[in-house]
Amino acid sequence: MKKRVCPYCKQEFVPDRFHPEQVVCSFLPCQRLRRNEYHRKKITTDPVYRDVCADSQSFWKEQNPDYQKQYRARSKSGKTVAHKPESALEEVRRLLRHAKNTAAKNNSALTVTRCFVEVLWVAAADASAAKNNIARAKVVVFQGDPNSAG
């Protein structure tokens, strides 16, 4: 199949063979943005959808009447802890897997994604060094064995 460029992360991807019309890559933040954009657009254009969303919110509020009071009590007591979906190490591992799967063959440096960790993939010495820019990198991954001569 022909590769496409994701409108959110600007990375090339191959559409799913079962969904050849796929426009956005499978990367979770891109999918979140796609869903949010669809939801915003649908609310503005479809009055039935807007009413269903409003009814859903009202139903949830009826089922959880003390939520605001409990939330404020937790925040005043200082016991709330920011929820981290994954550790920094897991985030780096995920980004490296993404880099491995999307690395361009003719590019010596590749910015993997936009998030709190920026990863650059630096190729061997025979690759073009003009494309390498590590001035703002937080993590740099070198390809190859550092102990090998050459």
C-alpha positions, 0 to 999 in steps of 0.5 A: 500500500502507498504510504501516507503522512499523518496530519498531526505528527507528520510521520509517514505510515502505511494504512491498515490493510482492513482500513485503506481509507485511514488518514491518521497514524495509529500513534495514540496521541494522534488518534486522540486528536482525531477523536477530539476533532471529530467530537467538536465538529459533530457537536457543532453540526449535529443537534441530536448528537449534542443533545445526547452528549448533554443528556449523558453529562446530566445522567453522570452528574445525577449518578455522582452527586457528591463528586465535586465535594469529594474532589475539593476535599481531596485537593484541599488535603493535598492528597491528590497525586498527578496520575502518570500513565507511564514512567519516563523510562516506559515513555522512552522505550515506546518512543524508541519502538516508534522510531524503529518502526518509522525510521527513514532509510536515507535520513541520519537523524529523525525526531520521533515525536512531539512530547515531553521526551524528544529522541533523535536517532543518530546513524553511523559515521558514514551517514551525512552529519549535516542533518544531525542536530542534537542541540535540544535533545534530551535523549540521544540514541547511537546506532551500532556498537560503541566498542567496535573499531571504526 
